[in-house]
């Protein structure tokens, strides 16, 4: 009975474990497959593959071993907050960099 209940639930090994659809983190998967999809859609297979690999290498260099959460935090602080309005219901503007006590 307990084994049946335990089989219904999946627990990550760590709290920061993230989904890896193709063995890569989600941000790297999006960076790889978006240009490749564009290349297949337009018939420019080699150009899509080259752009995908270049963007992936640039992303890996930009992250330098830091995780996806670091990238999301950097995007929040350095990009306009209007880009995140669709993702988050309530998000403070990053221009207000004050500590509240």
C-alpha positions in Angstrom: 0.0 0.0 0.0 2.8 2.5 0.9 4.7 1.6 -2.3 1.6 2.4 -4.4 1.2 5.8 -2.7 4.9 6.6 -3.1 4.8 5.7 -6.8 2.3 8.5 -7.4 4.7 11.2 -6.3 8.0 12.3 -7.8 10.5 14.1 -5.6 13.5 16.0 -6.9 16.9 15.1 -5.4 17.5 18.8 -4.6 15.3 21.8 -4.4 17.0 23.5 -7.4 16.6 20.5 -9.7 15.1 21.8 -13.0 13.5 20.1 -15.9 15.9 19.1 -18.7 13.9 18.3 -21.8 16.9 17.2 -24.0 19.5 17.0 -21.3 20.0 20.8 -21.3 18.4 23.4 -19.1 15.3 25.1 -20.4 17.0 28.3 -21.4 19.7 26.6 -23.5 17.1 24.3 -25.1 15.1 27.4 -26.2 18.2 29.1 -27.5 19.1 26.0 -29.5 15.8 25.0 -30.9 14.3 28.4 -31.8 16.9 29.2 -34.6 16.9 25.6 -35.7 13.1 25.7 -36.0 13.3 28.9 -37.9 15.9 27.3 -40.2 13.7 24.3 -41.0 10.6 26.5 -41.5 12.4 28.8 -44.0 14.4 26.0 -45.6 17.7 27.5 -44.5 18.9 24.4 -42.6 22.6 25.3 -42.3 22.0 28.9 -41.4 19.6 27.9 -38.6 22.0 25.4 -37.2 24.9 27.8 -37.3 22.9 30.6 -35.6 21.7 28.1 -33.0 25.2 26.9 -32.2 26.6 30.5 -32.0 23.8 31.6 -29.7 24.3 28.6 -27.5 28.0 29.2 -27.2 27.4 32.9 -26.4 24.8 31.9 -23.8 27.2 29.5 -22.2 30.0 32.1 -22.2 27.6 34.7 -20.7 26.4 32.4 -17.9 30.0 31.1 -17.1 28.8 28.2 -14.9 26.1 30.1 -13.2 22.5 28.7 -13.3 19.3 29.7 -15.1 18.1 31.6 -12.0 21.1 33.9 -12.3 20.2 34.6 -15.9 16.5 35.3 -15.0 17.7 37.7 -12.2 20.1 39.5 -14.6 17.2 39.9 -17.2 15.0 41.3 -14.5 17.5 43.9 -13.4 18.9 45.0 -16.8 15.9 44.7 -19.2 12.7 46.8 -19.2 10.1 45.5 -16.8 7.5 45.6 -19.6 9.0 42.4 -21.0 8.0 40.5 -17.9 4.4 41.7 -17.5 3.0 38.6 -19.3 5.0 36.2 -17.2 4.3 37.6 -13.8 1.0 39.0 -12.5 2.6 41.3 -9.9 6.2 42.4 -10.4 7.9 45.5 -9.1 9.7 47.7 -11.5 13.5 47.0 -11.3 14.1 50.8 -11.5 13.1 51.1 -7.8 16.3 49.8 -6.2 15.5 50.7 -2.6 15.7 48.5 0.5 12.6 48.6 2.5 12.8 48.1 6.3 
